[in-house]
Amino acid sequence: MRWSFSLLRAFNIDLRVHITFPLILLLGAVQWGSRFGAPGAAFGVILMALLFVCVVLHELAHSPVREIVLLPIGGVARMEKNPEKPLHELLISLAGPLTNFVIAGVLLGVTRASPTLRAFRGEDLFGPDAAPPGLPALLYWLLSANIVLGLFNLVPAYPMDGGRVLRAGLSMFLGQRRATRIASIVAQIIATLMGAFGVVSGNFMLALIALFIFASAGQERFAGQATAVLKTLRVGDAYNKYALTLAPGDHLSTVVDYILTSYQPDYAVLHGGDLIGIVTRDDVLRALASDPRDLYVSGIMQREVPRVSAQQTLEDVRQTLAGAGKRVAAVYEGSGDRHYLGLVSLEDIQEALLVASFVERQQQLRGLPSAG
């Protein structure tokens, strides 16, 4: 996600923090600091930080997860691969809220086990005589927050967990494409009502969450349509069969000439017909900016290139590239085949998507069945 930076990486999961995330820490500091001074401000920051630990645990429950981004309004998880079967999506979606309920259950058990904590009343968290910062307030706040998080995420507003549960259920009967469209429309209706209530009641955080849900639902609907179209296209229909190639002994100036005259952005480096690396336009620009010499392409090429089969769908390739963090893959004749065919990039996939979507719209206008 743009405007985010990596906080830590563990077990191949990148935990990122959006630049606006400190706002929620500031909010906690202001709310508690206005009542209890500096100790209250520190308590508010700790409380918000622990709350987002619970958010991270919620997102991890949706495993396999590749990346988690923390925003002031919650967390966003990017999965390694979207579940293909509705039942899998249903179970993965329910895992997040269930984690919050489990955390709440553990906290409830802790508070019930201690006579001191058991004497603390939930209503002591609110009102003009609210309890001061301390362990009882911390545990009860986290307890109530996890219950609210679990319930709120079950609201059937796609792409929230409840919306994904709705889509999974609809997919079992209507197919994923129609289910995504219906779930996203329901989400935008709910988001509109939620946003209106937030504005009228003065709850601008709720209005902000509603705006995020509305925009995300539209993006998910577009992504669902794109996925459906790309699943009907094969890699063999999208890669450049007449691309210019390079040899390891070619110079950087040769690539520059190709870029200026062919508009081809990516070049395979071949040795005896076998792919040994690729050189992209960005590789060339970095080399030109850092070294005035006319280098060999073998010195600037990328040696690690994802491999895909010409028989795979473009959606499979897009998932492969996303998982590898790359934008170009090498195309081979078949799975495990050493016969190199060409390169396919994210831009090639996007072009194929635009063309196929246009053809599909034309077929729909003419009353013909689409390929999807």
Summary of the structure (lengths in Angstrom):
residues: 372
radius of gyration: 25.9
end to end distance: 29.7
largest distance: 80.1
contacts: 1160
relative contact order: 0.07
helix: 59%
strand: 16%
